């Protein structure tokens, strides 16, 4: 639960490109959690993060 809260804060407070970099240590686990957090913010944030993840090489 704490990890989800941290990822949620990351998605809300950082630019999508910065949030996408958070996935680097474990993309398989972190990309879905980041996307879930972004959906909770807004559709626009979700799609911005999807794009940033693709650019970073972590295509969802």
mmCIF file as gemmi writes it, N, C-alpha and C atoms, coordinates in Angstrom:
data_model
loop_
_atom_site.group_PDB
_atom_site.id
_atom_site.type_symbol
_atom_site.label_atom_id
_atom_site.label_alt_id
_atom_site.label_comp_id
_atom_site.label_asym_id
_atom_site.label_entity_id
_atom_site.label_seq_id
_atom_site.pdbx_PDB_ins_code
_atom_site.Cartn_x
_atom_site.Cartn_y
_atom_site.Cartn_z
_atom_site.occupancy
_atom_site.B_iso_or_equiv
_atom_site.pdbx_formal_charge
_atom_site.auth_seq_id
_atom_site.auth_asym_id
_atom_site.pdbx_PDB_model_num
ATOM 1 N N . UNK Axp A 1 ? 0.819 -1.197 0 1 0 ? 1 A 1
ATOM 2 C CA . UNK Axp A 1 ? 0 0 0 1 0 ? 1 A 1
ATOM 3 C C . UNK Axp A 1 ? 0.86 1.256 0 1 0 ? 1 A 1
ATOM 4 N N . UNK Axp A 2 ? 1.957 1.232 0.747 1 0 ? 2 A 1
ATOM 5 C CA . UNK Axp A 2 ? 2.844 2.393 0.779 1 0 ? 2 A 1
ATOM 6 C C . UNK Axp A 2 ? 3.478 2.637 -0.58 1 0 ? 2 A 1
ATOM 7 N N . UNK Axp A 3 ? 3.826 1.559 -1.264 1 0 ? 3 A 1
ATOM 8 C CA . UNK Axp A 3 ? 4.424 1.706 -2.596 1 0 ? 3 A 1
ATOM 9 C C . UNK Axp A 3 ? 3.434 2.372 -3.548 1 0 ? 3 A 1
ATOM 10 N N . UNK Axp A 4 ? 2.176 1.974 -3.474 1 0 ? 4 A 1
ATOM 11 C CA . UNK Axp A 4 ? 1.159 2.594 -4.333 1 0 ? 4 A 1
ATOM 12 C C . UNK Axp A 4 ? 0.997 4.075 -4.012 1 0 ? 4 A 1
ATOM 13 N N . UNK Axp A 5 ? 1.054 4.419 -2.742 1 0 ? 5 A 1
ATOM 14 C CA . UNK Axp A 5 ? 0.942 5.824 -2.354 1 0 ? 5 A 1
ATOM 15 C C . UNK Axp A 5 ? 2.128 6.629 -2.881 1 0 ? 5 A 1
ATOM 16 N N . UNK Axp A 6 ? 3.319 6.051 -2.835 1 0 ? 6 A 1
ATOM 17 C CA . UNK Axp A 6 ? 4.503 6.737 -3.355 1 0 ? 6 A 1
ATOM 18 C C . UNK Axp A 6 ? 4.424 6.918 -4.867 1 0 ? 6 A 1
ATOM 19 N N . UNK Axp A 7 ? 3.984 5.886 -5.568 1 0 ? 7 A 1
ATOM 20 C CA . UNK Axp A 7 ? 3.85 5.998 -7.019 1 0 ? 7 A 1
ATOM 21 C C . UNK Axp A 7 ? 2.77 7.009 -7.386 1 0 ? 7 A 1
ATOM 22 N N . UNK Axp A 8 ? 1.697 7.031 -6.627 1 0 ? 8 A 1
ATOM 23 C CA . UNK Axp A 8 ? 0.64 8.011 -6.863 1 0 ? 8 A 1
ATOM 24 C C . UNK Axp A 8 ? 1.192 9.427 -6.696 1 0 ? 8 A 1
ATOM 25 N N . UNK Axp A 9 ? 1.957 9.642 -5.651 1 0 ? 9 A 1
ATOM 26 C CA . UNK Axp A 9 ? 2.559 10.96 -5.431 1 0 ? 9 A 1
ATOM 27 C C . UNK Axp A 9 ? 3.526 11.314 -6.555 1 0 ? 9 A 1
ATOM 28 N N . UNK Axp A 10 ? 4.279 10.336 -7.012 1 0 ? 10 A 1
ATOM 29 C CA . UNK Axp A 10 ? 5.224 10.548 -8.11 1 0 ? 10 A 1
ATOM 30 C C . UNK Axp A 10 ? 4.484 10.976 -9.375 1 0 ? 10 A 1
ATOM 31 N N . UNK Axp A 11 ? 3.415 10.288 -9.695 1 0 ? 11 A 1
ATOM 32 C CA . UNK Axp A 11 ? 2.64 10.596 -10.902 1 0 ? 11 A 1
ATOM 33 C C . UNK Axp A 11 ? 1.993 11.977 -10.794 1 0 ? 11 A 1
ATOM 34 N N . UNK Axp A 12 ? 1.539 12.337 -9.611 1 0 ? 12 A 1
ATOM 35 C CA . UNK Axp A 12 ? 0.875 13.628 -9.427 1 0 ? 12 A 1
ATOM 36 C C . UNK Axp A 12 ? 1.862 14.798 -9.42 1 0 ? 12 A 1
ATOM 37 N N . UNK Axp A 13 ? 3.034 14.599 -8.833 1 0 ? 13 A 1
ATOM 38 C CA . UNK Axp A 13 ? 3.949 15.716 -8.597 1 0 ? 13 A 1
ATOM 39 C C . UNK Axp A 13 ? 5.006 15.909 -9.678 1 0 ? 13 A 1
ATOM 40 N N . UNK Axp A 14 ? 5.268 14.883 -10.45 1 0 ? 14 A 1
ATOM 41 C CA . UNK Axp A 14 ? 6.35 14.959 -11.429 1 0 ? 14 A 1
ATOM 42 C C . UNK Axp A 14 ? 5.814 14.995 -12.848 1 0 ? 14 A 1
ATOM 43 N N . UNK Axp A 15 ? 6.651 15.466 -13.733 1 0 ? 15 A 1
ATOM 44 C CA . UNK Axp A 15 ? 6.313 15.43 -15.157 1 0 ? 15 A 1
ATOM 45 C C . UNK Axp A 15 ? 6.218 13.972 -15.595 1 0 ? 15 A 1
ATOM 46 N N . UNK Axp A 16 ? 5.421 13.676 -16.606 1 0 ? 16 A 1
ATOM 47 C CA . UNK Axp A 16 ? 5.292 12.286 -17.061 1 0 ? 16 A 1
ATOM 48 C C . UNK Axp A 16 ? 6.636 11.635 -17.395 1 0 ? 16 A 1
ATOM 49 N N . UNK Axp A 17 ? 7.564 12.4 -17.955 1 0 ? 17 A 1
ATOM 50 C CA . UNK Axp A 17 ? 8.875 11.844 -18.298 1 0 ? 17 A 1
ATOM 51 C C . UNK Axp A 17 ? 9.626 11.408 -17.046 1 0 ? 17 A 1
ATOM 52 N N . UNK Axp A 18 ? 9.528 12.198 -15.983 1 0 ? 18 A 1
ATOM 53 C CA . UNK Axp A 18 ? 10.178 11.841 -14.725 1 0 ? 18 A 1
ATOM 54 C C . UNK Axp A 18 ? 9.506 10.617 -14.1 1 0 ? 18 A 1
ATOM 55 N N . UNK Axp A 19 ? 8.191 10.586 -14.143 1 0 ? 19 A 1
ATOM 56 C CA . UNK Axp A 19 ? 7.468 9.439 -13.596 1 0 ? 19 A 1
ATOM 57 C C . UNK Axp A 19 ? 7.826 8.171 -14.36 1 0 ? 19 A 1
ATOM 58 N N . UNK Axp A 20 ? 7.994 8.279 -15.672 1 0 ? 20 A 1
ATOM 59 C CA . UNK Axp A 20 ? 8.359 7.11 -16.481 1 0 ? 20 A 1
ATOM 60 C C . UNK Axp A 20 ? 9.728 6.576 -16.082 1 0 ? 20 A 1
ATOM 61 N N . UNK Axp A 21 ? 10.636 7.454 -15.705 1 0 ? 21 A 1
ATOM 62 C CA . UNK Axp A 21 ? 11.966 6.999 -15.275 1 0 ? 21 A 1
ATOM 63 C C . UNK Axp A 21 ? 11.896 6.181 -13.991 1 0 ? 21 A 1
ATOM 64 N N . UNK Axp A 22 ? 10.858 6.373 -13.21 1 0 ? 22 A 1
ATOM 65 C CA . UNK Axp A 22 ? 10.691 5.593 -11.975 1 0 ? 22 A 1
ATOM 66 C C . UNK Axp A 22 ? 10.499 4.11 -12.268 1 0 ? 22 A 1
ATOM 67 N N . UNK Axp A 23 ? 10.1 3.777 -13.479 1 0 ? 23 A 1
ATOM 68 C CA . UNK Axp A 23 ? 9.849 2.379 -13.845 1 0 ? 23 A 1
ATOM 69 C C . UNK Axp A 23 ? 11.13 1.619 -14.147 1 0 ? 23 A 1
ATOM 70 N N . UNK Axp A 24 ? 12.233 2.305 -14.334 1 0 ? 24 A 1
ATOM 71 C CA . UNK Axp A 24 ? 13.474 1.673 -14.788 1 0 ? 24 A 1
ATOM 72 C C . UNK Axp A 24 ? 13.946 0.494 -13.931 1 0 ? 24 A 1
ATOM 73 N N . UNK Axp A 25 ? 13.883 0.552 -12.608 1 0 ? 25 A 1
ATOM 74 C CA . UNK Axp A 25 ? 14.405 -0.578 -11.823 1 0 ? 25 A 1
ATOM 75 C C . UNK Axp A 25 ? 13.675 -1.907 -12.057 1 0 ? 25 A 1
ATOM 76 N N . UNK Axp A 26 ? 12.372 -1.862 -12.308 1 0 ? 26 A 1
ATOM 77 C CA . UNK Axp A 26 ? 11.596 -3.096 -12.503 1 0 ? 26 A 1
ATOM 78 C C . UNK Axp A 26 ? 10.356 -2.787 -13.349 1 0 ? 26 A 1
ATOM 79 N N . UNK Axp A 27 ? 10.547 -2.591 -14.664 1 0 ? 27 A 1
ATOM 80 C CA . UNK Axp A 27 ? 9.421 -2.178 -15.518 1 0 ? 27 A 1
ATOM 81 C C . UNK Axp A 27 ? 8.221 -3.116 -15.477 1 0 ? 27 A 1
ATOM 82 N N . UNK Axp A 28 ? 8.45 -4.416 -15.419 1 0 ? 28 A 1
ATOM 83 C CA . UNK Axp A 28 ? 7.308 -5.356 -15.415 1 0 ? 28 A 1
ATOM 84 C C . UNK Axp A 28 ? 6.379 -5.116 -14.244 1 0 ? 28 A 1
ATOM 85 N N . UNK Axp A 29 ? 6.946 -4.775 -13.121 1 0 ? 29 A 1
ATOM 86 C CA . UNK Axp A 29 ? 6.138 -4.56 -11.926 1 0 ? 29 A 1
ATOM 87 C C . UNK Axp A 29 ? 5.651 -3.114 -11.816 1 0 ? 29 A 1
ATOM 88 N N . UNK Axp A 30 ? 6.511 -2.169 -12.17 1 0 ? 30 A 1
ATOM 89 C CA . UNK Axp A 30 ? 6.201 -0.769 -11.905 1 0 ? 30 A 1
ATOM 90 C C . UNK Axp A 30 ? 5.343 -0.096 -12.974 1 0 ? 30 A 1
ATOM 91 N N . UNK Axp A 31 ? 5.474 -0.493 -14.228 1 0 ? 31 A 1
ATOM 92 C CA . UNK Axp A 31 ? 4.676 0.15 -15.284 1 0 ? 31 A 1
ATOM 93 C C . UNK Axp A 31 ? 3.176 0.017 -15.012 1 0 ? 31 A 1
ATOM 94 N N . UNK Axp A 32 ? 2.662 -1.177 -14.722 1 0 ? 32 A 1
ATOM 95 C CA . UNK Axp A 32 ? 1.215 -1.265 -14.45 1 0 ? 32 A 1
ATOM 96 C C . UNK Axp A 32 ? 0.782 -0.428 -13.243 1 0 ? 32 A 1
ATOM 97 N N . UNK Axp A 33 ? 1.629 -0.375 -12.22 1 0 ? 33 A 1
ATOM 98 C CA . UNK Axp A 33 ? 1.28 0.411 -11.037 1 0 ? 33 A 1
ATOM 99 C C . UNK Axp A 33 ? 1.291 1.908 -11.333 1 0 ? 33 A 1
ATOM 100 N N . UNK Axp A 34 ? 2.265 2.351 -12.118 1 0 ? 34 A 1
ATOM 101 C CA . UNK Axp A 34 ? 2.303 3.758 -12.513 1 0 ? 34 A 1
ATOM 102 C C . UNK Axp A 34 ? 1.085 4.122 -13.357 1 0 ? 34 A 1
ATOM 103 N N . UNK Axp A 35 ? 0.719 3.248 -14.276 1 0 ? 35 A 1
ATOM 104 C CA . UNK Axp A 35 ? -0.448 3.516 -15.121 1 0 ? 35 A 1
ATOM 105 C C . UNK Axp A 35 ? -1.731 3.559 -14.301 1 0 ? 35 A 1
ATOM 106 N N . UNK Axp A 36 ? -1.834 2.687 -13.328 1 0 ? 36 A 1
ATOM 107 C CA . UNK Axp A 36 ? -3.001 2.687 -12.444 1 0 ? 36 A 1
ATOM 108 C C . UNK Axp A 36 ? -3.079 4.011 -11.679 1 0 ? 36 A 1
ATOM 109 N N . UNK Axp A 37 ? -1.944 4.462 -11.185 1 0 ? 37 A 1
ATOM 110 C CA . UNK Axp A 37 ? -1.916 5.736 -10.462 1 0 ? 37 A 1
ATOM 111 C C . UNK Axp A 37 ? -2.283 6.889 -11.39 1 0 ? 37 A 1
ATOM 112 N N . UNK Axp A 38 ? -1.776 6.866 -12.609 1 0 ? 38 A 1
ATOM 113 C CA . UNK Axp A 38 ? -2.06 7.942 -13.563 1 0 ? 38 A 1
ATOM 114 C C . UNK Axp A 38 ? -3.539 7.976 -13.934 1 0 ? 38 A 1
ATOM 115 N N . UNK Axp A 39 ? -4.159 6.808 -14.061 1 0 ? 39 A 1
ATOM 116 C CA . UNK Axp A 39 ? -5.598 6.759 -14.363 1 0 ? 39 A 1
ATOM 117 C C . UNK Axp A 39 ? -6.401 7.427 -13.254 1 0 ? 39 A 1
ATOM 118 N N . UNK Axp A 40 ? -5.905 7.289 -12.027 1 0 ? 40 A 1
ATOM 119 C CA . UNK Axp A 40 ? -6.581 7.909 -10.891 1 0 ? 40 A 1
ATOM 120 C C . UNK Axp A 40 ? -6.48 9.423 -10.886 1 0 ? 40 A 1
ATOM 121 N N . UNK Axp A 41 ? -5.519 9.963 -11.624 1 0 ? 41 A 1
ATOM 122 C CA . UNK Axp A 41 ? -5.359 11.419 -11.707 1 0 ? 41 A 1
ATOM 123 C C . UNK Axp A 41 ? -6.28 11.97 -12.791 1 0 ? 41 A 1
ATOM 124 N N . UNK Axp A 42 ? -6.092 11.508 -14.024 1 0 ? 42 A 1
ATOM 125 C CA . UNK Axp A 42 ? -6.945 11.952 -15.131 1 0 ? 42 A 1
ATOM 126 C C . UNK Axp A 42 ? -6.608 11.14 -16.375 1 0 ? 42 A 1
ATOM 127 N N . UNK Axp A 43 ? -7.517 11.179 -17.34 1 0 ? 43 A 1
ATOM 128 C CA . UNK Axp A 43 ? -7.249 10.505 -18.615 1 0 ? 43 A 1
ATOM 129 C C . UNK Axp A 43 ? -6.049 11.13 -19.311 1 0 ? 43 A 1
ATOM 130 N N . UNK Axp A 44 ? -5.962 12.449 -19.229 1 0 ? 44 A 1
ATOM 131 C CA . UNK Axp A 44 ? -4.836 13.135 -19.875 1 0 ? 44 A 1
ATOM 132 C C . UNK Axp A 44 ? -3.505 12.707 -19.26 1 0 ? 44 A 1
ATOM 133 N N . UNK Axp A 45 ? -3.444 12.617 -17.936 1 0 ? 45 A 1
ATOM 134 C CA . UNK Axp A 45 ? -2.198 12.201 -17.274 1 0 ? 45 A 1
ATOM 135 C C . UNK Axp A 45 ? -1.856 10.767 -17.659 1 0 ? 45 A 1
ATOM 136 N N . UNK Axp A 46 ? -2.873 9.928 -17.754 1 0 ? 46 A 1
ATOM 137 C CA . UNK Axp A 46 ? -2.65 8.54 -18.145 1 0 ? 46 A 1
ATOM 138 C C . UNK Axp A 46 ? -2.009 8.47 -19.527 1 0 ? 46 A 1
ATOM 139 N N . UNK Axp A 47 ? -2.585 9.185 -20.508 1 0 ? 47 A 1
ATOM 140 C CA . UNK Axp A 47 ? -2.044 9.123 -21.866 1 0 ? 47 A 1
ATOM 141 C C . UNK Axp A 47 ? -0.683 9.795 -21.97 1 0 ? 47 A 1
ATOM 142 N N . UNK Axp A 48 ? -0.454 10.846 -21.187 1 0 ? 48 A 1
ATOM 143 C CA . UNK Axp A 48 ? 0.876 11.465 -21.163 1 0 ? 48 A 1
ATOM 144 C C . UNK Axp A 48 ? 1.911 10.484 -20.627 1 0 ? 48 A 1
ATOM 145 N N . UNK Axp A 49 ? 1.534 9.73 -19.609 1 0 ? 49 A 1
ATOM 146 C CA . UNK Axp A 49 ? 2.458 8.742 -19.048 1 0 ? 49 A 1
ATOM 147 C C . UNK Axp A 49 ? 2.672 7.585 -20.017 1 0 ? 49 A 1
ATOM 148 N N . UNK Axp A 50 ? 1.616 7.138 -20.691 1 0 ? 50 A 1
ATOM 149 C CA . UNK Axp A 50 ? 1.771 6.077 -21.697 1 0 ? 50 A 1
ATOM 150 C C . UNK Axp A 50 ? 2.798 6.506 -22.739 1 0 ? 50 A 1
ATOM 151 N N . UNK Axp A 51 ? 2.682 7.726 -23.226 1 0 ? 51 A 1
ATOM 152 C CA . UNK Axp A 51 ? 3.631 8.232 -24.221 1 0 ? 51 A 1
ATOM 153 C C . UNK Axp A 51 ? 5.047 8.283 -23.644 1 0 ? 51 A 1
ATOM 154 N N . UNK Axp A 52 ? 5.19 8.8 -22.439 1 0 ? 52 A 1
ATOM 155 C CA . UNK Axp A 52 ? 6.515 8.899 -21.816 1 0 ? 52 A 1
ATOM 156 C C . UNK Axp A 52 ? 7.127 7.52 -21.596 1 0 ? 52 A 1
ATOM 157 N N . UNK Axp A 53 ? 6.31 6.549 -21.226 1 0 ? 53 A 1
ATOM 158 C CA . UNK Axp A 53 ? 6.812 5.182 -21.039 1 0 ? 53 A 1
ATOM 159 C C . UNK Axp A 53 ? 7.275 4.592 -22.365 1 0 ? 53 A 1
ATOM 160 N N . UNK Axp A 54 ? 6.543 4.844 -23.428 1 0 ? 54 A 1
ATOM 161 C CA . UNK Axp A 54 ? 6.95 4.351 -24.753 1 0 ? 54 A 1
ATOM 162 C C . UNK Axp A 54 ? 8.277 4.97 -25.173 1 0 ? 54 A 1
ATOM 163 N N . UNK Axp A 55 ? 8.413 6.264 -24.986 1 0 ? 55 A 1
ATOM 164 C CA . UNK Axp A 55 ? 9.657 6.953 -25.342 1 0 ? 55 A 1
ATOM 165 C C . UNK Axp A 55 ? 10.824 6.398 -24.523 1 0 ? 55 A 1
ATOM 166 N N . UNK Axp A 56 ? 10.565 6.071 -23.261 1 0 ? 56 A 1
ATOM 167 C CA . UNK Axp A 56 ? 11.605 5.54 -22.38 1 0 ? 56 A 1
ATOM 168 C C . UNK Axp A 56 ? 11.909 4.064 -22.649 1 0 ? 56 A 1
ATOM 169 N N . UNK Axp A 57 ? 11.141 3.44 -23.545 1 0 ? 57 A 1
ATOM 170 C CA . UNK Axp A 57 ? 11.379 2.036 -23.864 1 0 ? 57 A 1
ATOM 171 C C . UNK Axp A 57 ? 10.649 1.055 -22.978 1 0 ? 57 A 1
ATOM 172 N N . UNK Axp A 58 ? 9.664 1.547 -22.246 1 0 ? 58 A 1
ATOM 173 C CA . UNK Axp A 58 ? 8.866 0.688 -21.358 1 0 ? 58 A 1
ATOM 174 C C . UNK Axp A 58 ? 7.432 0.634 -21.857 1 0 ? 58 A 1
ATOM 175 N N . UNK Axp A 59 ? 7.248 0.292 -23.115 1 0 ? 59 A 1
ATOM 176 C CA . UNK Axp A 59 ? 5.912 0.302 -23.716 1 0 ? 59 A 1
ATOM 177 C C . UNK Axp A 59 ? 4.954 -0.561 -22.915 1 0 ? 59 A 1
ATOM 178 N N . UNK Axp A 60 ? 3.793 0.018 -22.547 1 0 ? 60 A 1
ATOM 179 C CA . UNK Axp A 60 ? 2.796 -0.77 -21.798 1 0 ? 60 A 1
ATOM 180 C C . UNK Axp A 60 ? 2.073 -1.766 -22.686 1 0 ? 60 A 1
